Amino acid sequence: MLSISDLAGRAAPLSLVLIAALTVSACTPTTGDRMGFASARDEVGAVNLERRAYAVEVAKQMRAKRQRVWCVPFARNASGIDIRGNAKTWWSQAKGLYARGHQPKVGAVMAFSATRRNPLGHIAVVSGVDSPRQIRVDHANWERNKVSLDMVVVDVSEKNDWSAVRVMSNPGALGRVYPITGFISKG
């Protein structure tokens, strides 16, 4: 998992650093909780590296200006899904404009439901589908004011319907259970 702070201050242009990092990530053998399934990057629905690089660059510029990096603008830039407002409103705003569903696919925006601990909700862009119950996401502000790329998310719902997930914020450790409203995509 890369963070925006890992990329800051490097001599190479950001896009080259991202491509190199993604190449290393895609070629690294999987261990531990990673199930070893083929990366979604090799499929037709591959992550859009240009959008991803743009979203990371905008976040980097915001941090340089000491501005807060939020999940909504990052997800909008990384996915191309043009919805505004708090993350908790994205699911309802997407109705009739974008496809909504309950199965992850690369490029879709995963909408976390609002909770008492997370009253504005959260959104993340699916960057890979590792197995029917494990994906990777790119998102901002999961860790305060940081961008996280390829963070592992595991479906822990009883019905295997992606209604509840755990996020691997620390390597090898899944966090608490978060409710998910669904996935928003361009179709």
N, C-alpha and C positions, 0 to 999 in steps of 0.2 A: 504494500500500500504506500503510495506517495502522498506527501502533503505539499501544499503550495510553498511552505517554508523550505522544503527540501530543494525546490527549484530556484528560489530567490538567490540572487547574487552570483549565479553561475556565469562563466565567461561565454558559453555557447548561447546562441539565440534560443529562446524558449521553445520554439517549435522543434528544433533539433534535439533538445534535451528531452522533450516529451516523446518524440518518436523513438529515441534511443532507449528511454526508460520503459516504454511500452513493449518494445522488441525484447528487451531483457526479461520483462515480466511474462510475456507470452511464451518464452523459451525455457523458463525456469521449471524444473520438475516440481510436481505438486506433492505435498506431504501433509501430514496432520489432518486437519478438518477439510482440506481441499480434496475433492473426490477423484481427481484425475480425469475428468471428462474433457472432451475436446473443447477448446475455447470458442465462444460465439464469434470471435474476431475472424475465424476462418470461414464463416458462413456468409450467405448473402446479406443477412441482417447485421453486418459488422458495425461496430461503434464508429461514428463519424469523427475521425481524428481532427478534421479541420474545425468542426464545431467545438469539440472538446478543448482544443488548443486555444480557441477564441475565448471560451468561457473561463479557462484558467488565466489567460492573459488579462482579461477584464478584472478578475478577482485580484490578481497581482497588482494591477494599477490602483485598485481601490485601497488595498492594504498599504501601498506606498504613500497614499494620501491620508493614511490613518482613518480610513472609512471602514465601516463594518461590512463584512462579506456575508450575505444572506443566502439561504437556500433557493428562494424564488428566482431572483435574477440569474443565478448560476444555472439552475435547471432550464429556465427559458432559453438562455444562450446555448447551452449544451444540447438541448433537444429540438429546438425550433418550434416548440409548442408555445404559442403566443397567448398566454393567459396572464392576467395581472391580479394583484391582491394577495392576501395571506394564503399560505399553503393549504389551510383547512378549507378554503373555498374553491380550490382547483377542481375537485371532483364534480361539484354541482355546475360550475362554470363550463366544464368540458362537454356537458350534455348537449347533443345536437351539433357540436362543432368538431369534436374529435371522437375517435373510437375509445370506448371504455370497456374494460374487461377485468378478469380476475386471474389471468395467467401472464407471467412476465415475458417480455420479449425485448431484445436489444433495442435501445433508443426510446423505449416507453418511459414515462414518468411514473414512479411509484408514489402514491399519495398515502401518507401516514395520517391516520385519524387524529383529531385534536383530543388531548387528554388533560387532566388536571395538571400534570407535570409538564405537558407540552401544549399549552392552550391555543397556539397558532398553527398547530399541525407541523408537518415537515414534508418535503418532497425530495426525491432523488432520481437520477437517471440510470436506468439499467444499462450497465456496460458489458455484461456477460451473463450467459445462462450456463451454469456448470452442470446442473442436474435438475430433475423435476422439483427438487426441494432446496436448491442452493443457487443463488445468483450473486453477481457482483454489481455494485453501484458506484457512481460518481456523485458526490454531493458536497454542499458547502454548509458550514456552520453546525455540523453534527458535533464537531469539536470546535469550540468557540472561535469564530473568525478564521477558520481554516478550510481549505478544500481537501477532500479525501477522494482519491481515485482507486477504483477496484476494491472497495471495501466489501467483504463477504457478508451476505444476508441469508439467513436460513429460515425457511417456512416451518413454523412449529404449530401450525393450526391442526386441530384434531381431525378435520375433514380434508386435509391437504389442499386447501383452497386459497392459500396465501392471505388469509384474514388476520393472521398473527405471525409476527416475525421476531427474530433476535438478530442483532447486528454485532459483528465482531469489531468492536472499537479498538480493542487491544489484541495483538497477535495471539491466537490460540484461546481467546476468552470471549465467549458470547455474552452480551449484556442482557438486560431485562427484556421482557416480552412487550412488543408494541403492536397496537391494532393497525391494520392496513385497510383503507377503503377500497383500493383497486389500482389498476394501471391505466394510464392515459396515453394514447398513441395517435399517430397521424393516420393510421388505418391499416 
